[in-house]
């Protein structure tokens, strides 16, 4: 498959006033950098409405457009409420549009799980741009999120492996 990749930005919390949390702002930044590197690639903004505020996807889109990304490149997934749901949307889009690979944009602690899940679904991936180390996240946050990923990986992977025959079926 030739052509541009699909850039997928995975969501994080939106603050009560509708602004992106520091985690979401980092991920948007990685997505914006990937958008500059792949100027023809569509960009999936994935994340529904959390505890407060608008959807993560709509906040991503607003910030990306303010940074000069044309609206025509943006695909909003405002229904996914977790990583696994977002990965399933990426899987469907990558099959429907026959993209050669997906550029995964998220925090460094999150990218391995996303790539593992998508790989188990047969989706070729590449990591998006990342900051060194914790990428500006505090040590406490980074540690909690890394530990959470350690628990989430086997759980999500078991679900994907159990559903793999269904995922491989033509859509």
C-alpha positions as CSV (number, residue, x, y, z in Angstrom):
1,X,0.0,0.0,0.0
2,X,1.3,3.4,-1.0
3,X,0.1,6.8,0.0
4,X,0.2,8.8,3.2
5,X,-0.2,7.3,6.6
6,X,-3.0,7.9,9.0
7,X,-2.0,10.1,11.9
8,X,-3.9,9.0,15.1
9,X,-3.8,11.2,18.2
10,X,-5.0,9.4,21.3
11,X,-7.0,11.5,23.8
12,X,-6.4,12.6,27.4
13,X,-8.4,14.7,29.8
14,X,-10.0,18.0,29.1
15,X,-10.1,20.5,31.9
16,X,-13.4,21.8,33.4
17,X,-13.0,25.1,31.5
18,X,-12.7,23.2,28.2
19,X,-8.9,23.7,27.8
20,X,-6.7,20.7,27.1
21,X,-4.9,19.1,30.1
22,X,-1.1,19.1,30.0
23,X,-1.2,15.5,28.8
24,X,-3.7,16.3,26.0
25,X,-1.7,19.4,25.0
26,X,1.5,17.2,24.7
27,X,-0.3,14.7,22.5
28,X,-1.7,17.4,20.3
29,X,1.8,18.8,19.9
30,X,3.1,15.4,18.8
31,X,0.2,15.2,16.3
32,X,0.9,18.7,15.0
33,X,4.6,17.7,14.4
34,X,3.5,14.5,12.6
35,X,1.1,16.6,10.5
36,X,4.0,18.8,9.4
37,X,6.1,15.7,8.6
38,X,3.2,14.1,6.6
39,X,1.4,17.1,5.0
40,X,-1.1,14.9,3.0
41,X,-2.0,12.5,5.9
42,X,-5.4,12.6,7.4
43,X,-5.4,13.1,11.2
44,X,-7.7,11.1,13.5
45,X,-8.5,13.0,16.7
46,X,-9.8,10.4,19.1
47,X,-11.5,10.9,22.4
48,X,-15.1,11.3,23.7
49,X,-16.5,13.5,26.4
50,X,-14.8,12.7,29.8
51,X,-15.9,13.8,33.2
52,X,-16.1,17.5,32.2
53,X,-16.0,19.7,29.2
54,X,-16.3,19.1,25.5
55,X,-15.0,16.0,23.7
56,X,-11.2,15.4,23.7
57,X,-11.4,15.1,19.9
58,X,-13.1,18.5,19.4
59,X,-10.5,20.1,21.7
60,X,-7.7,18.5,19.7
61,X,-9.3,19.7,16.4
62,X,-9.6,23.3,17.7
63,X,-6.0,23.5,18.8
64,X,-4.7,21.9,15.6
65,X,-6.7,24.3,13.4
66,X,-5.4,27.2,15.5
67,X,-1.9,25.9,14.7
68,X,-2.7,25.9,10.9
69,X,-3.8,22.4,10.3
70,X,-6.7,22.5,7.7
71,X,-10.0,21.2,8.9
72,X,-10.3,19.0,5.8
73,X,-7.5,16.8,7.2
74,X,-9.3,16.1,10.5
75,X,-11.4,13.1,11.3
76,X,-13.1,13.3,14.7
77,X,-13.9,10.3,16.8
78,X,-16.0,11.7,19.6
79,X,-17.3,8.3,20.8
80,X,-14.2,6.5,22.1
81,X,-13.8,6.6,25.8
82,X,-10.6,4.6,26.2
83,X,-7.5,3.4,24.4
84,X,-9.1,0.1,23.3
85,X,-12.1,1.9,21.7
86,X,-9.8,4.4,20.0
87,X,-7.6,1.5,18.7
88,X,-10.7,-0.2,17.2
89,X,-11.6,3.0,15.4
90,X,-8.1,3.3,14.0
91,X,-8.3,-0.4,12.9
92,X,-11.6,0.3,11.0
93,X,-10.3,3.5,9.4
94,X,-7.0,1.9,8.3
95,X,-8.9,-1.0,6.7
96,X,-11.5,1.3,5.0
97,X,-8.9,3.7,3.6
98,X,-6.1,1.1,3.0
99,X,-3.5,3.2,4.7
100,X,0.1,1.8,4.6
101,X,0.6,2.6,8.3
102,X,-0.6,4.5,11.3
103,X,1.5,7.1,13.0
104,X,0.7,6.8,16.7
105,X,0.7,10.1,18.7
106,X,0.5,9.8,22.4
107,X,2.7,10.0,25.5
108,X,5.8,7.7,25.5
109,X,4.3,5.5,28.3
110,X,1.1,5.0,26.2
111,X,2.6,4.3,22.7
112,X,3.8,0.7,23.4
113,X,0.2,-0.4,24.4
114,X,-1.3,1.3,21.4
115,X,1.2,-0.2,19.0
116,X,0.8,-3.7,20.5
117,X,-3.0,-3.5,20.2
118,X,-2.9,-2.3,16.6
119,X,-0.3,-4.8,15.7
120,X,-2.4,-7.6,17.1
121,X,-5.2,-6.3,14.8
122,X,-2.9,-6.4,11.8
123,X,-2.3,-2.7,11.6
124,X,1.2,-1.5,10.7
125,X,2.3,1.4,12.9
126,X,5.1,3.8,13.5
127,X,5.6,5.9,16.7
128,X,4.9,9.6,16.3
129,X,7.2,12.3,17.4
130,X,8.0,12.2,21.1
131,X,9.8,14.4,23.6
132,X,12.7,12.9,25.5
133,X,12.1,11.3,28.9
134,X,8.8,12.2,30.5
135,X,8.0,14.9,27.9
136,X,7.3,17.5,30.6
137,X,5.0,15.3,32.7
138,X,5.8,15.3,36.4
139,X,7.5,12.3,37.9
140,X,4.4,11.3,40.0
141,X,2.1,11.4,37.0
142,X,4.6,9.6,34.8
143,X,5.0,6.8,37.3
144,X,1.3,6.4,37.9
145,X,0.6,6.2,34.2
146,X,3.4,3.8,33.5
147,X,2.1,1.5,36.2
148,X,-1.4,1.8,34.8
149,X,-0.1,0.8,31.4
150,X,1.5,-2.3,32.9
151,X,-2.0,-3.4,34.1
152,X,-3.9,-2.3,31.0
153,X,-1.7,-4.1,28.4
154,X,-2.6,-7.7,29.3
155,X,-6.3,-6.8,29.8
156,X,-6.7,-5.0,26.5
157,X,-4.5,-7.5,24.6
158,X,-6.7,-10.4,25.8
159,X,-9.8,-8.6,24.5
160,X,-8.2,-8.0,21.1
161,X,-6.9,-11.6,20.8
162,X,-10.4,-12.9,21.7
163,X,-12.0,-10.7,19.1
164,X,-9.3,-11.2,16.4
165,X,-11.4,-13.5,14.2
166,X,-14.2,-10.9,14.2
167,X,-11.6,-8.1,13.5
168,X,-10.1,-9.9,10.5
169,X,-13.5,-10.4,8.9
170,X,-14.2,-8.2,5.9
171,X,-16.2,-5.1,6.8
